[in-house]
Amino acid sequence: MNNASAPYLLEGLAGLSPAQRRQAVATVVFRVWETPAVLLGEIPPTQALTAIAAIAAGLPGAAGLPWVDDRLLAAACPNVTSELAGRALSALDVIVGRDSASVPLELHVTDGEAAGALLNDLRDVLMDGLRLGGR
């Protein structure tokens, strides 16, 4: 599963029960946050970004955003708490190099502007998710 594409990963997440899906994405973002070096092998950036997107898609702020398609909605993490949103935000910061513990990654994209906009949207949705309080 380490070399799987995002659509394949989304399909796998969608096939899990809501509790299993939540556990799977929570484990990925926790591992990335706790040990950023996992991005160099054990958990590829694609897998980590897919987990982050599934968490963000489960937040109210993602509704109506262009990157939230039917596949992502089917894989969305249910019952996202502010703690989980915060972990996902921390993992995103590690991936994009905003964290002091970040590891050097080369992410190849065909449209850098679109990728940047997506990462900013993810960050904004997760920041809003932090405001959920004790939920």
C-alpha positions as MATLAB code, in Angstrom:
seq = 'MNNASAPYLLEGLAGLSPAQRRQAVATVVFRVWETPAVLLGEIPPTQALTAIAAIAAGLPGAAGLPWVDDRLLAAACPNVTSELAGRALSALDVIVGRDSASVPLELHVTDGEAAGALLNDLRDVLMDGLRLGGR';
ca = [
       0.000    0.000    0.000;
       2.979    2.336    0.398;
       3.221    3.066   -3.320;
      -0.511    3.386   -3.883;
      -1.988    6.370   -5.647;
      -4.404    8.715   -3.906;
      -7.499    7.332   -5.735;
      -6.550    3.795   -4.671;
      -6.042    4.938   -1.081;
      -9.387    6.769   -1.087;
     -11.098    3.625   -2.341;
      -9.479    1.634    0.457;
     -10.572    4.157    3.090;
     -14.119    4.240    1.725;
     -14.298    0.461    2.138;
     -13.610    0.674    5.872;
     -16.182    1.160    8.585;
     -16.307    4.746    9.916;
     -14.444    3.716   13.090;
     -11.739    1.875   11.122;
     -11.401    4.808    8.707;
     -10.974    7.245   11.575;
      -8.378    4.997   13.208;
      -6.459    4.555    9.944;
      -6.141    8.265    9.159;
      -5.463    9.161   12.795;
      -2.614    6.638   12.890;
      -1.045    8.029    9.710;
      -1.123   11.677   10.813;
       0.113   10.790   14.294;
       3.059    8.835   12.872;
       3.983   11.678   10.498;
       3.745   14.227   13.302;
       5.625   12.051   15.799;
       8.349   10.791   13.452;
       8.635   12.854   10.241;
      11.298   10.498    8.875;
       8.518    7.957    8.145;
       7.821   10.115    5.062;
      11.095    8.884    3.588;
       9.857    5.307    3.317;
       7.232    3.830    5.599;
       4.488    6.381    4.874;
       4.921    8.131    1.529;
       3.780   11.759    1.255;
       0.899   10.710   -1.031;
      -0.503    8.449    1.675;
      -0.074   11.121    4.347;
      -1.730   13.814    2.208;
      -4.615   11.461    1.439;
      -5.155   10.862    5.171;
      -5.020   14.613    5.825;
      -7.512   15.279    3.023;
      -9.867   12.596    4.402;
      -9.771   14.308    7.797;
     -10.328   17.755    6.283;
     -13.221   16.439    4.176;
     -14.968   15.395    7.389;
     -15.002   18.986    8.649;
     -17.840   21.448    7.969;
     -15.457   23.953    6.348;
     -14.732   21.571    3.465;
     -18.318   21.572    2.208;
     -18.529   22.902   -1.315;
     -14.787   23.172   -1.941;
     -13.820   22.049   -5.464;
     -11.382   19.349   -4.325;
     -13.997   17.567   -2.204;
     -15.330   15.151   -4.805;
     -17.481   12.050   -4.380;
     -14.467    9.778   -3.806;
     -13.125   11.992   -1.042;
     -16.563   12.333    0.548;
     -16.887    8.535    0.606;
     -13.503    8.329    2.378;
     -14.069   11.317    4.688;
     -13.253   10.813    8.333;
     -16.339   10.972   10.549;
     -16.506   12.803   13.868;
     -13.358   14.873   13.441;
     -12.375   16.431   16.757;
     -10.299   19.556   17.195;
      -7.475   17.296   18.423;
      -7.533   15.228   15.224;
      -7.734   18.382   13.084;
      -4.715   19.711   14.979;
      -2.743   16.514   14.408;
      -3.603   16.629   10.705;
      -2.523   20.275   10.557;
       0.772   19.403   12.260;
       1.346   16.547    9.803;
       0.603   18.894    6.891;
       3.140   21.368    8.250;
       5.725   18.582    8.426;
       5.047   17.581    4.806;
       5.271   21.096    3.367;
       8.340   22.015    5.415;
       6.735   24.453    7.862;
       7.815   22.419   10.874;
      11.328   22.386   12.315;
      11.234   18.574   12.281;
      10.392   18.425    8.556;
      12.410   16.116    6.362;
      13.601   17.107    2.886;
      11.026   15.890    0.385;
      10.726   16.276   -3.352;
       7.083   16.408   -4.316;
       6.566   16.410   -8.065;
       3.386   18.106   -9.255;
       2.224   19.082  -12.721;
       0.496   22.279  -11.619;
       2.328   24.004   -8.787;
      -0.242   26.783   -8.478;
      -3.136   24.331   -8.092;
      -1.141   22.239   -5.618;
      -0.344   25.334   -3.571;
      -4.000   26.367   -3.558;
      -5.036   22.878   -2.422;
      -2.498   22.872    0.408;
      -3.695   26.318    1.506;
      -7.329   25.129    1.429;
      -6.429   22.066    3.496;
      -4.645   24.276    6.001;
      -7.600   26.696    6.229;
     -10.151   23.901    6.723;
      -7.992   22.259    9.401;
      -7.452   25.603   11.159;
     -11.241   26.026   11.260;
     -11.425   22.482   12.644;
      -9.283   23.540   15.596;
     -12.085   25.875   16.602;
     -14.442   22.949   17.152;
     -13.523   22.994   20.828;
     -14.219   19.837   22.778;
     -16.059   18.064   20.007;
];
